[in-house]
Amino acid sequence: MSTDYTSAEMMTVTAARALENGMTCFVGIGLPSEAANLARLTHAPDVVLIYESGTLQTMPEVLPLSIGDGELCESALTTVSVPEMFRYWLQGGHVSVGFLGTAQIDRFANLNTTLIGDYAAPKVRLPGGGGAPEIATCAGEVFVTLKHSKRTFVKDVDFVTTLGFGRDGKGRDGVPNIGKGPTRVITDLCMMRPDPDTKELTVTSLHPGVTKEDVIEATGWEIRFTDALETTPEPYARELEVLRELKERTARHHAGEAPGERS
């Protein structure tokens, strides 16, 4: 184990560990992509990463800036059309897990990437749902990763872009051919899982050095903690080494440096 790491690295390593070798993962850009590729480069070399642009079994050397980044297509086993990606692979039940980020998340794990404020007169317009609503509906389960603050963890999202468990925790009840929904939410403070009965997010693990009070202060509702509260295992030195090399390589690439070139 290593004790020399940041809270952001702790979050990424914990999120990466959620992926198991052999899973098929529909990956969102940003933090989910960082975690998924760390998993691929460490404990899960046979994880199959799929991106919304149609790339299958993608193995990027650097983290993509968007789903349209050429690195994804160049490093994929194959690329299919977007309709095939969604109709056959996702809706056909071939995706084990969807890995998503978000701007807002609420107590029932609903995600908002549409707007902040009132729909008729929003304070901020966000990028929108993209493929996330379909991923969250059709994937076997969903992992969500994001930084923890009252700005992002709100009691009720301003707009339900992507279904977690609905406004009352019952949004998936009785719906045929639908996945489990969010099963883990990983932040830079803790890990949460939905309560089996109410579906309200509950803290199951605190990261090393984080207190209950830290989580309470950063959450926009009265957050609950499981009775069997655990401490998240610290990152291994190898995980940190691979993550830092990946991010350094990505920074050099997007800055226009040739492989191996240093300024």
N, C-alpha and C positions, 0 to 999 in steps of 0.2 A: 504494500500500500504506500501511497505518497501523501504527504501532508502539505505539499507545496502546490496549491491549485486555487483557481478562482471559483466563485460561485457559478459563473457561466460555464466553466469547464465541468463542474460537478453536475450541473443540469444536463449537459450534452452527454456525458458518460453514462449517467443514470438512464437517460432516454435511450441511448444506444443499447444498453443491456436489456431493455425490454424486448428487443427483437431477437428471435431465435433463429438458428441456422436452418435454412430450408424454407422459411416463410416467403410468401410473395407479398411485397409491400408496395402500395401505391403512395408515392412520396410527394409531399408538399415542398415548395421552395423555402429556403431560409433555415431556421433551426431544425425542422424535421429532416431536411436533406443532410445537414451537418451530422445529425445523430445517426441517420440510416447509413451513411457512408462510413462513419466511424465503426459501426457494427460490421459492415462488410470487410473492412480492413483489419479487423481484430478477431472477434470470437465467432463471427457468422459469415465466413467466406462464400457460402452457397446461398445466401439470401438473394432473392430475385427482386431487384428494384425496378419499378415501373413509374414513369413520369407521364403527365397529362398529355404531352405532345405526341405520345405514341411509341416511346422508346421502351423496349423490353430488355430485361437483364442488363441494365445500364451499369457501367463500371467507370465513372468519370475519374480522371486523374486530379481534377480540381472541382470545387463546388460551383454549380451553375448559378448564373445571375438570374435566370428566368427559365421557364419551360421551353423557351425558344433558343436557348443557348446551344450552339453547335456542338459543344463538348458532349452533350447527352446523346445525340444521334451518332456521332463518331465513335463513341465508346460502347454503344449498345450492340447486343447480339443481332437485333433486327428492329426495324421501325414500322409500325402499322398505322393505318388511318385512325384519326380520332374517333369516328363512329365505331370502328371495330374495337378500339381500346375500351370504350364505355359499354357497348352492347354485348360484346363477347366476353371480354376479360373481366370487367367489373360487374355488370349486371348478370353475367353468366355464372357468378359465384367462384371465380378463380383467384380472387384477391383475399389473402388471409387477414391483412391489416392495412388500414389507412393511417398515415402519419401526417397530422395536420398542425398548423399554427393558427393564430387568430389575433384579432385586435381586442376583442372582449369575450369573456366567458362568464356564464352565470352559475348559480348553485346547482342547476340541473344539467350542466355541461352543454348548454346551447351556445353556439358560436356566432359572433357578429363580425362580419368583414364588409358590411354595406355602408353604414353611416354612424356618426355620433350625433345624438340629439334627436329632435323631432323629425319624422320622415318628411313632412311638408316643408320644413325650414331647417335642414341639418346644419350643425356647426362644422362638421367635417364630412366630406365624401370619401369613402374608402374604396379599394379596388374592386370589391364585389366578391361573389362566391366562387367564380371559376368552376372547377370540378368538385369542390369540397362538399356541396349538398349531396351529390350522387355518391361520392366516396363514403360519406358518413352513413348513408342509407344502405348501401349494397356490400361494403366490405364486411368481412367476418367480425371484426372489431375495430376500434379506433383508438389510437394513442394521440394525445395532444400535448404539445410542449410550448411553453412561453414563460417570459419573466413575470414575476409575481409582484403585483401592486394593486392598490385600490382602483386605479385607473383601468386595469384590465380585468380584475376579478370583481364583478359587480353583481348585486343581488338579482337584477333582471337586465338582460341585454337590451339595448335600444331597438334592436331589430334581430329577429331570428333568421340569419342567413343559412345556417347549417344546423340541422336537428341534432340535439343531444338526447334529452328525454322530455322535451316539451316544457311549456310554462308551468305545468303541475307535476312533472315527473312521470306522466302516464302517456306521453306522446307516441311511444312505440307499442303500447299495449294493443293486442289484437290485430296488428298490421302484418299481413302475410309477406313472406320472402324479404324480410328485413334483417339486417345484421344486429349484433349485440349493442352497437353504439359505443360510446366512449367507455373504455375499461380502465384507462390510466390517464392521469393528468400529471405531467412532470414539470416542475418549476425550479427556479434557482434556490428555493427554500425547502421544498418538500415534494412528496408524491401523494396524490389523492386517488381514490377509487370511489365509484358510486355506491351508496348504501344499497344492499341487496333488496330492501323493501321500498324505501322512499325514493331511491335513485339520486338523492342529494349527495353532492361531493363531500367526502370525508377524508381527512388526513390520516394516512396509514403509516407514513414514514417521514421523519424529520432528517434533513441533511445534517452532517456533523457541525456542531457549533450553533445551530439554529434552535431557538426556543419556541414554545407555543405562542408566547407573546409576540414574537416576530411575525408569525403567520397571521395571528389575529389582527395585528396592526396593518397588515398589507392586504387584507381581504375585506370586501365590501358587504359582507353579510356575517351573521353569527356562525362562524365556521365550527364544525364539529371534528373531534378527534376520536379515532378508534380506541377502545380500551387496551388493545394489544399494540400500542404505538411502538414502532421500531425506529432504529437509527439507520439511515441509508449507508451502505458500505462505501468507503472512500474509493477514489479511483486508484487503479494500479499505475505504476510508473510507465509501463508500456502503453497503456491507453492514452495517457497524457502526451507521451512522445509522438504517437501516431496522429492524434488530434492536432497538436501544434504544428507538426510538419505539413499536414493537410491544409491548415489555414494559412501557413506561410507560403506554401506552394500556390494556393489560390490567389493570395494577395499579389504575388509576383506576376502570375499569369494575367490577371485583370489589369495590372499596371503596365502591361505590354512588354515585360522582360522575357527574353528567350529562356528555355529550360537551362538551369544551372547558372544563369547570369545573376550577378549581384551588383547593386549600385554601390 
